[in-house]
Amino acid sequence: MSCGKNCEKKDMLLYAVTDRSWLGERKLAAQVEECLEGGVTFLQLREKALDEDSFYQEALEIQKLCRQYHVPFIINDNVEIALRCDADGVHVGQSDMKAQNVREKLGPDKIIGVSAQTVEQAMEAEAMGADYLGVGAVFSTSTKLDAKPVAREVIQEICKSVSIPVVAIGGINEENLSKLSGTGVDGVAVVSAIFASEDITSASRRLRRLSEEMVG
């Protein structure tokens, strides 16, 4: 595992956030394995509607896949599920548990990601023990309608203000990813650009290549 207490920037290249909106008759684990085959470097399991036991069972299944591909496995928001399944870490938003409280629960060796929209939020998250930041929305997004866009200048300033890795999130796809060149971000987090694709493995492979080119 290349992510320990401190995330490496290369782990941020292609950060996949799960979404069951496009499952149809398929299982989420099958889609996750396809994206891992395509070169996803980091995976966040996000579930807003599942009951706790179903979430836990799904987390165990997907964690097994991530370990097989040596990709860090993060739970969105739910610290208790992360503890139960021994996930690699947790990602929290501004309205969720503070990073320092998450650290107290998870211990020193787990990964903590924090969403940030301002320089102040970014610096506070780092000071509280965050290992990486998710900054966005960088473009308009259909998966989080309440996400306010973050200006390019703010993204650049955040990247200059912290020493931990920064991943851009929000409305990123194959057409606009390259517009993030020069911002200083270490990679991209994507949802529909992967999971809404008819060929998840190929889409992931293209996005990975584009992200590598963008980061330079």
N, C-alpha and C positions, 0 to 999 in steps of 0.2 A: 504494500500500500504506500503510495507516494505522498499521501496527505496524512500528517500526524497532527500534533498541536498546531503547527504552522502549515498552511496550505502552500503548495508550490504553484507558481503562476501557470505552469503548463497544464495543471489540472483544470484550469478554468476555460480552456480553449473552446470546448463544446459541452455546455452544461444543459442537460435535458431535464425539464420539469414535466412530470406526468399529468395527463388529463384524460379521463375516461369518456369524454364527449364523442370521440370518434371510434369507440370500440366495436359497435355493432354486435356481431355474434362472437367476437374474439375475446381472448383473455388479455388483461393488461401485461402479464408476464411475457406473453409472446411478442407483443409490441416492444417491450423493453429489451428483450434479447435481440430483436432486429436492430434497434438503435445502437446497442452495444457493439454489435457486429460491424456497424457502419462507422464506428470510431468515436462515439460519445465518450468524454473524459470525466464526467461527473454526473451523478443522477440524484434528483430530488423527487421523492414520492410525496405527491400532494393529493390528499383526500379530504373533501369537505363534507361528504354525505354518508360515508360508510360508518356503521356502528364500530365500536372499539375492537371487538373480537375479530370482525372481518378485516378491519384495517391491520390488526396485528398479524393475522395469518398471511395477508397479502404482503406485508412488510418482510416477513420471514422468507417468502418465496422469491421476492425481488432482490433482497439482500444476498441470497445464495448466488443469483446470477451475477450481481455486481462483484462479488468476491471471485467468482470464476474468471471474470474479465479484468480483475484488479482495478476496478473503478470505485472511487469513494461513493458511499451510499448515505444520503441525508434524508431525514424526515422533515416535512414542512410543519412547523408550529408545535406539533405534539411531542413534548419532552418525555411524557410517560411511555408512549409507544417506543420512542427511540431507546429509552432505558431497557424496556422489556425485551426488545429484539437485539440489543447491543449494536445498534446502527453506528455508523462512523461519526454521526453528528446530527445537528438540528439547524434549520434555517428559521429565523423569526422576523416578523415585520415590526414596524414602529408601534403598533397597538398591541403586540404580544408581550410575553415575558422579556424583561431586560436581559441583555447579554450576560451581565455579571451574575444574575440569578440563575440563568441557564448554566453557566459555568459551575456554580456551586452544586447544582444537581448532577451534572454530567461528569464532573471531574476535569483534571488538567489535560487529558490526552484526546478528548473528542473535538471535532470540528464544529465551530459555531459561525454561521453566516447571518448577517443582518441586512435588511433592506434599508436603503438610504436614498433620500431625494435632495438633501442639502449637504453642504460642506460641514455644517455644525453636527448634523446627525452622523455623518461619516466619522468625524473625529471622535465624537462621543462613543460610538460603537467600538472603534479601535481601542480607546482608553478603557472600555469595560471588558475587553478580552475577546472581541470578535476576531476570527481568523481570516475572514474575507467579507466583502460587501457585494450586495446585489443592487445596482443603481438603475433606476428607471421610474416610469416608462420612457425609453429613449425614442420610441415611435408610438403612434396611436395603436392600441391593442384591443381586440375583441374579447380576450380572455379575462381582462380585469378592467371593467368599464369605469371604475372609480380612480384609476391610476392617472395622475396628472403628468404631463410630459415634462421631462427634465431637459433643460437647454444644453446644447453642446458645450457651451462655455462652463456650465456648472459641472458637467461630467469631467471636463479637463481639470478643473480646479480641485475636484474631489480626488482625482488620481494623483495630483501633485501633493495633496495634503495628508495622505496616508501612506504607510509603508506596506500594508497588507494588500493582497490581490483584489482587483475590482472586476466584476463581471457585469456587462450591460444586459438589461432585460426589458422586454416590452415591445411587441410588434415587429420583432426582428425576423427577416426572411432572406431568401437567396438574393432578392432584388436590391435590398437596402443595406445589407450587412457591411458592404465595403465603405459606406458613408461614415462608419465609425473609425476609419483609419485616422490616426493622428490624435485621437482623444486620450490615449493612454490606457484604455481598458485592456485587460488581459485575456478577454474572451467574451463569449456571448451565451446567454441563457435563452433557450427557445422552447416553445410549447407546440403551437399548431404547425409551425414549419417542419416539425418532425412528425408529430402524432396524427396530424390530419392528412399526411401524405399517403398516396397509394402504395409507394415503395419506400418504406421507412429506412431501410438499410442504405439505399442509394441517396436519399435525401440527406441522411446523416453524414454520409461520405462527402457529399458536395459542400455541406455546411462546415464540416471540419476543415476542408481544404480552404474555403473562403475565409474562415476565421484565422487560420495560420497565415494567410496572405495579409489579412487586415492587421494582425498583431506585428507582423514583419519579423 
